Amino acid sequence: MLWSIGKDSTVMLWLARKAFFGHVPFPLVHIDTAYKIPEMIEYRDKLALELNIDMIYGKNRKALENKQTFPDGNATHLECCKALKTDALVNTINGTWPRFRLNHKTGKYETDKNPEPYTGVIVGLRADEEGSRSKERYFSARDKKSEWDIANQPPEFWNQFKTDFAPGTHVRVHPLLDWSELNVWEYIGRENIPMVSLYFNQGDGTRYRSLGCWPCTKPIQSNSRTAEDIIGELGSGKLTSIAERAGRDQDKEDGGGLEELRKGGYM
């Protein structure tokens, strides 16, 4: 299961724990761009140790070493996203690049000795979050390179899903596809899920609505300090005319859509 450390994939983590009586029987995979807001990484490792999660991360070490990134001034936002997120995700999933697994005894990450590809992943993706995601299916077939053919997808009518796929197909499963941002926060509030503090106003009148890399992610004006506050804020209609990912600079560079990145394997 992919874990971005954001609200949607953290809800997926919680649902998995409930489904398996407090245990998550599969690895959680995070793509570390090396530019995530520090609190995100601290939260990831703290929760992974507390909940005994089989935690794995991958990264594009070559792009980072060669400084082929936006913060280094050598790539656009989208080029940076492709290198640090898309390429890193695809090659972590297929086992081509090294993975790093959390050792719960030492609290440190070690090179994973198992390069076996993940032929299927569970993703906390929502259709209403961003335009290209609205074209997704609950069971999304990809080729061996994780590439997505939007025009060649089976219909999903009346909760009838295609779940048989040809050998070699990579499948992404999206259980939260029809959840809304409000649904997610209502569940977080109901279950009292511990969230990274960046989602809440810490006293400066701002909070993050969507989390990403620190050079490209901006907070919104908000006084919400708790999940209940955010539920009220969303229910009031105050944010109706503001896109959930309005603070993500790569969306603005691409005119608000990430379809081309997602065709290549972006989450």
C-alpha positions as CSV (number, residue, x, y, z in Angstrom):
1,M,0.0,0.0,0.0
2,L,1.3,3.5,-0.9
3,W,1.5,5.9,1.9
4,S,2.2,9.6,1.0
5,I,1.7,10.6,4.7
6,G,-1.2,12.7,3.6
7,K,-4.7,12.5,4.9
8,D,-6.2,10.1,2.3
9,S,-3.5,7.4,2.5
10,T,-3.4,7.7,6.3
11,V,-7.2,7.0,6.3
12,M,-6.3,3.9,4.1
13,L,-3.8,2.9,6.7
14,W,-6.4,3.1,9.4
15,L,-9.0,1.2,7.4
16,A,-6.4,-1.6,6.8
17,R,-5.7,-1.8,10.5
18,K,-9.4,-2.1,11.3
19,A,-9.9,-4.8,8.6
20,F,-7.0,-6.9,9.9
21,F,-7.7,-6.3,13.7
22,G,-4.9,-3.9,14.3
23,H,-2.3,-5.5,12.0
24,V,-1.3,-4.3,8.5
25,P,-0.3,-7.5,6.7
26,F,1.4,-5.8,3.7
27,P,4.2,-3.3,3.4
28,L,3.6,0.5,3.3
29,V,5.6,2.2,0.6
30,H,6.6,5.9,0.7
31,I,8.4,7.8,-2.0
32,D,10.9,10.1,-0.3
33,T,11.8,13.0,-2.6
34,A,14.3,14.4,0.0
35,Y,12.2,17.6,-0.1
36,K,9.2,16.5,2.1
37,I,8.4,18.9,4.9
38,P,10.5,17.5,7.9
39,E,7.4,17.0,10.1
40,M,6.1,14.6,7.5
41,I,9.1,12.3,7.8
42,E,9.1,12.5,11.6
43,Y,5.4,11.6,11.6
44,R,6.0,8.7,9.2
45,D,8.7,7.1,11.3
46,K,7.0,7.7,14.6
47,L,3.7,6.1,13.5
48,A,5.5,3.2,11.7
49,L,7.3,2.3,14.9
50,E,4.3,2.8,17.2
51,L,2.0,0.7,14.9
52,N,4.6,-1.9,14.0
53,I,4.3,-1.1,10.3
54,D,6.4,-2.8,7.6
55,M,7.7,0.5,6.3
56,I,9.6,0.9,3.1
57,Y,10.7,3.9,1.2
58,G,12.3,4.5,-2.2
59,K,13.9,7.5,-3.9
60,N,15.6,8.7,-7.1
61,R,19.1,8.9,-5.8
62,K,20.7,9.6,-9.2
63,A,18.5,12.7,-9.8
64,L,19.2,14.0,-6.3
65,E,23.0,13.4,-6.6
66,N,23.1,15.1,-10.0
67,K,20.9,18.0,-8.7
68,Q,18.4,17.5,-11.4
69,T,15.6,19.1,-9.4
70,F,13.5,22.2,-9.2
71,P,15.1,23.5,-5.9
72,D,18.5,23.2,-7.5
73,G,17.3,25.3,-10.5
74,N,17.8,22.5,-13.0
75,A,14.3,21.3,-13.7
76,T,10.7,22.7,-13.9
77,H,8.2,21.7,-11.3
78,L,6.8,18.9,-13.5
79,E,10.3,17.6,-14.5
80,C,11.2,17.5,-10.9
81,C,7.9,15.6,-10.0
82,K,8.6,13.1,-12.8
83,A,12.1,12.4,-11.6
84,L,11.6,12.4,-7.8
85,K,8.0,11.0,-7.7
86,T,7.0,9.2,-10.9
87,D,10.3,7.6,-11.8
88,A,11.1,6.8,-8.1
89,L,7.6,5.2,-7.6
90,V,7.7,3.1,-10.8
91,N,11.2,1.8,-10.1
92,T,10.5,1.2,-6.4
93,I,7.4,-0.8,-7.2
94,N,9.0,-2.9,-9.8
95,G,12.1,-3.5,-7.7
96,T,14.6,-2.1,-10.2
97,W,15.9,0.5,-7.7
98,P,16.9,-0.2,-4.1
99,R,14.2,-0.1,-1.4
100,F,14.9,0.8,2.2
101,R,13.1,-1.1,5.0
102,L,12.6,0.1,8.6
103,N,14.4,-2.1,11.1
104,H,12.1,-1.9,14.2
105,K,14.9,-3.0,16.5
106,T,17.3,-0.2,15.6
107,G,14.8,2.4,14.3
108,K,17.0,2.8,11.2
109,Y,16.3,2.1,7.5
110,E,18.3,-0.7,5.8
111,T,18.6,-1.8,2.2
112,D,15.8,-4.2,1.5
113,K,17.1,-7.6,0.4
114,N,13.8,-8.5,-1.4
115,P,13.6,-7.0,-5.0
116,E,10.4,-8.8,-5.9
117,P,8.1,-6.5,-7.8
118,Y,4.8,-5.4,-6.4
119,T,2.2,-6.4,-9.0
120,G,-0.6,-4.6,-7.2
121,V,-0.7,-1.6,-4.8
122,I,-3.5,0.0,-2.8
123,V,-3.7,3.8,-3.2
124,G,-5.7,6.4,-1.2
125,L,-6.7,8.3,-4.3
126,R,-9.9,10.3,-4.7
127,A,-11.7,11.3,-7.9
128,D,-12.7,14.7,-6.7
129,E,-9.2,15.8,-5.7
130,E,-7.8,16.6,-9.2
131,G,-9.1,16.3,-12.8
132,S,-7.2,13.3,-14.1
133,R,-8.1,11.3,-11.0
134,S,-11.7,11.6,-11.9
135,K,-11.0,9.3,-14.9
136,E,-9.7,6.5,-12.6
137,R,-11.4,3.2,-11.8
138,Y,-11.5,1.3,-8.5
139,F,-9.3,-1.3,-10.2
140,S,-6.9,0.5,-12.5
141,A,-4.9,-1.7,-14.8
142,R,-1.4,-0.6,-15.8
143,D,1.3,-2.2,-18.0
144,K,4.6,-3.5,-16.7
145,K,6.0,0.0,-16.7
146,S,3.0,1.2,-14.6
147,E,1.8,3.3,-17.6
148,W,-1.9,4.1,-17.7
149,D,-4.0,3.9,-20.9
150,I,-6.9,6.2,-20.1
151,A,-8.8,5.3,-23.2
152,N,-8.6,1.6,-22.6
153,Q,-10.4,1.2,-19.3
154,P,-13.3,-1.1,-18.5
155,P,-16.6,0.6,-17.3
156,E,-17.5,0.2,-13.6
157,F,-21.3,0.3,-13.5
158,W,-23.5,-0.6,-10.4
159,N,-20.5,-1.7,-8.4
160,Q,-19.5,-4.3,-10.9
161,F,-15.7,-4.4,-11.2
162,K,-13.3,-6.1,-13.5
163,T,-10.8,-7.9,-11.3
164,D,-9.3,-10.4,-13.6
165,F,-6.3,-9.2,-15.5
166,A,-3.8,-10.6,-17.9
167,P,-0.4,-11.9,-16.5
168,G,2.1,-9.1,-16.2
169,T,-0.6,-6.4,-15.5
170,H,0.2,-4.0,-12.7
171,V,-3.0,-3.1,-10.8
172,R,-3.7,-0.1,-8.6
173,V,-6.7,-0.3,-6.3
174,H,-8.5,2.8,-5.2
175,P,-10.9,2.1,-2.3
176,L,-11.5,5.8,-1.6
177,L,-12.2,6.8,-5.2
178,D,-15.7,8.2,-4.4
179,W,-14.9,9.7,-1.0
180,S,-14.9,13.5,-0.8
181,E,-12.5,15.7,1.2
182,L,-15.2,16.2,3.8
183,N,-15.8,12.4,4.0
184,V,-12.1,11.9,4.8
185,W,-12.1,14.5,7.6
186,E,-15.3,13.1,9.0
187,Y,-13.7,9.7,9.2
188,I,-10.5,11.1,10.7
189,G,-12.6,12.9,13.4
190,R,-14.8,9.9,14.1
191,E,-11.9,7.6,14.5
192,N,-9.6,10.1,16.2
193,I,-6.8,9.3,13.8
194,P,-3.5,11.0,14.7
195,M,-2.5,13.3,11.8
196,V,0.6,15.2,11.0
197,S,0.3,18.6,12.6
198,L,0.8,20.5,9.3
199,Y,-2.9,20.0,8.6
200,F,-3.8,22.3,11.5
201,N,-3.4,25.9,12.4
202,Q,-0.5,26.2,14.8
203,G,-1.3,29.8,15.7
204,D,-0.3,31.7,12.6
205,G,-3.6,31.5,10.9
206,T,-2.5,29.0,8.2
207,R,-2.6,25.3,7.6
208,Y,-1.8,22.9,4.8
209,R,-4.8,21.5,2.9
210,S,-2.6,19.2,0.7
211,L,0.9,18.1,1.5
212,G,3.9,17.8,-0.8
213,C,7.4,18.9,-1.1
214,W,8.3,22.1,0.9
215,P,9.6,24.2,-2.0
216,C,6.4,23.7,-4.0
217,T,3.6,23.5,-1.4
218,K,1.9,26.5,0.2
219,P,-0.5,26.6,3.1
220,I,-4.0,28.2,3.1
221,Q,-5.4,30.9,5.4
222,S,-7.4,29.0,8.1
223,N,-8.0,29.0,11.8
224,S,-8.9,25.3,12.0
225,R,-7.0,23.6,14.8
226,T,-8.7,20.2,14.9
227,A,-10.5,17.7,12.6
228,E,-13.8,19.0,13.9
229,D,-12.8,22.6,12.9
230,I,-11.9,21.4,9.4
231,I,-15.2,19.5,9.1
232,G,-17.0,22.7,9.9
233,E,-14.8,24.8,7.6
234,L,-15.5,22.4,4.7
235,G,-19.2,22.2,5.5
236,S,-19.6,26.0,5.6
237,G,-18.7,26.2,1.9
238,K,-15.8,28.6,2.6
239,L,-13.4,26.5,0.5
240,T,-15.9,25.6,-2.3
241,S,-14.3,27.9,-4.9
242,I,-10.7,27.0,-4.0
243,A,-9.2,23.8,-5.4
244,E,-7.9,21.3,-2.8
245,R,-4.5,21.3,-4.5
246,A,-4.4,25.0,-5.1
247,G,-1.2,25.2,-2.9
248,R,0.6,22.7,-5.1
249,D,2.8,24.6,-7.6
250,Q,3.2,21.8,-10.1
251,D,-0.5,21.9,-10.7
252,K,-0.3,25.5,-11.7
253,E,2.6,24.9,-14.0
254,D,0.5,22.3,-15.8
255,G,-2.6,24.3,-16.0
256,G,-4.2,22.5,-13.1
257,G,-3.9,18.9,-14.4
258,L,-1.4,16.1,-13.9
259,E,-2.7,13.7,-16.5
260,E,0.6,13.3,-18.4
261,L,2.5,12.6,-15.2
262,R,-0.1,10.1,-14.1
263,K,-0.1,8.3,-17.5
264,G,3.6,7.6,-16.8
265,G,2.9,6.2,-13.3
266,Y,2.5,9.2,-11.0
267,M,0.2,8.5,-8.0
